[in-house]
């Protein structure tokens, strides 16, 4: 923000203005642009006055060392007379605080941009209760700013000792900066200015900050002046200091006795006297002692910061009450949130704010940490994660991805993971919920025969299909092992069809000059793209998976008999707990389903068979393409009324088992870390009998497929639950969560920090 600072105590001085330098320094340290216009000398008790008819002349002040009176004053700005301009200058005005505001707003600093807020102070002493406020030059300057249409804050420090401890002043200044920032961000309707009173006491930032009313009090001890002998030695600054010593610090009532000699009754009817300003501060303190809690004087007496909302007509702004909570505590952890997808970035940031609040502070990089060992949570794209930091600090650094998880996210690795597990555990639930698959490597279609030599079951099926009628042929689905977003998926039932698929992908120009894409890393963003509409080049894919095609799938009459698959979000934490998120999605194909053998052409219409919304024009924004699983039909012919609950139970069982299969059976290709977690998108297809079949697991799933309508209820809740379950416990913050994440595996893999 651009902040205009003024006061009624003048430039820095241990005698009359000991706080302004510290406040300006603290505001600048917090990143604000600060412009300063001050009276050239102390102007207390002058209210919102202007000196009519006076020509106002500026001088320029360069503040010296913090807490030292070593500034310099000169009559021209630096740079205007050949001197170097190597820093900010303050403007000193030979007029009132209110005039400083006018001149600062309209005649200086325009190149720095508009003024966002005017801060008047910190006043040398409190400005609580009406008796002080109505005469205060500090509040008068803020009132002038409000009359100019600017948000204004009058800031006063209520001291109890003239020992100006720099440490206490610095704490009060930092506390004031936080409060100024809070008020500007939460400016209440109907408020023109705030009068803020900060007790200048150790630990003030730990005490409460309260909205208060202004105590309406009166002078009750007689005159605020006392008569004195006429003298030319009267020193207004000395009198001001004496008032502070006798009133603000000691609470004494200034001596108001007449100090001139008694005159004869026969003398002049009017005696010649001089008068000095000597109000009885006891009137103020007594009124505070006798008042009910809730006013500004009472709050300061209790060593709390008071914030009094005012109108620019000396009326308290009504209806603003309660406590302002400022946090001076160090954050429990720091976070780096760095996602390419704005959809995900927004949801993660919102979840962190909602679940961690001030306990978490955002930073941009490791260099922004106060120290490398500071608690850090990274949610970043895989390739930008600081894995060295993660591995070297297992108890303080948490990341959103495991380093190695090929056993799950690579299609051909997943097939081997399941096959190996079933061979050792023949009763595993995976046997009935994962179709056996065959994987092979192929660069060019001419080598297809060699690639299929060991796929005995596939060769046998294709051979039998030659003799079967179309309605009885077994169909297979081909998936490139390291593609994503459904690229390269095809269905076939003969070797000739399979060969045609590969020939379709080949590009002769790539035979010699084409370069292979390096896809052998952990990140699952390796979807190859070529020059064809198919987006696939055979020599860039190599690894292929062939699985039996699931037919017939479950079809819902209410969804025009379109095929769908279930997208489940799974959270894996540490070494190793696995959770299934109860909110699941149903993603529908673009066209009504037609069995492959009923297609008129040899090449099936993939829009009937592929349910990934990436294939659809308009994607997830198409009506009915993405639905909440639990909102699907309650009654489906051939299935029980609780068919959705049964499918959810199957998904939980299969998910827990496949993670255990990877963690225990494929330890080389799935290595968990105690200080990592990861969200996976796990896809299932339900057949017409209501059995859920595991299709694949995706790292860094495309959350945007959820669309806008379900954004909050699915992705928003998922990320908030993730923070509660995966982040909070790691950093020793109380675990929360609503129970939407169901624990499906709790393994102790012996991989400790």
Secondary structure, 3 states (H helix, E strand, C coil): CEEEEECCCCCCECCCECCHHHHHHHHHHCCCEEEEEEECCCCCCCCCCCCCCCCCCEEEEECCCCCCCCCEEECCCCCCCCCCCCCCCEEEECCCHHHHHHHHHHCCCHHHCCCCEEEEEEEECCCCHHHHHCCCHHHHHHHHHHHCCCCEEEEEEECCCCCCCHHHHHHHHHHHHHHHHHHHHCCCCCCCEEEEEEECCCCHHHCCEEECECCCCCCCCCCCEEEECCCCCCCHHHHHHHHHHHHHHCCCCCCCCCCCCCCCCCCCCCCCCEEEECCCHHHHHHHHHHCCCCEHHHHHHCCCEEEEEECCCCCECCCCCCEECCCCCCCCEEEEEECCCHHHHHHHHHHHHHHHHHHEEECCCHHHCCCCCCCEEEEECHHHCCHHHHHHCCCCEEECCCCEEHHHHCHHHHHHHHHHHHHHCCCCHHHHCCCCEEEEECCCHHHHHHHCCCCHHHHHHHHHHCCCCHHHCCCEEEEECCCCCCCCCEEECCHHHHHHHHHHHCCHHHCCCCCCCCCCCCCCCCCCCCCCCCCCCHHHHCEEEEEECCCCECCCHHHCCEEEEEEEEEEEECCCEEEEECCCEEEEEEEECCCHHHCCCCCCCHHHCCCCHHHCCCHHHCCCCEEEHHHCCCCCCCCCCCHHHHHHHHHHHHHHHHHHHHHHHCCCCEECCCCEEEEEEEEEEEECCCCEEEEEEEECCCHHHHCCCCHHHHHHHHHHHHHHHHHCCCCCCCCCCCCCEEEEEECCCCCCC
